[in-house]
Amino acid sequence: CDMTMAQFSRDDILIYQGREEGREEGREEGREEGREEGIRAFILDKVEDGIAENVIIQKLRRHFTLDEKTARQYYRRCGK
């Protein structure tokens, strides 16, 4: 595009900024949803393999950088 910022109207600039912010929010939400899906799959796989709860929680903490409380919450939600 050969247009410069001076050629955009104020409204055009605000619309563009809004679109960019919306895209970024969508990417962030997608990352979070993807992370939760990954955690859920990880837990289900370990449970299916018969891995003990405390081992799964330690692996969650290490692989997903979770604190103990959060790892246990994920396990309770997904592992049972």
Order of alpha helices (4+ residues) and beta strands (2+ residues): alpha-alpha-alpha
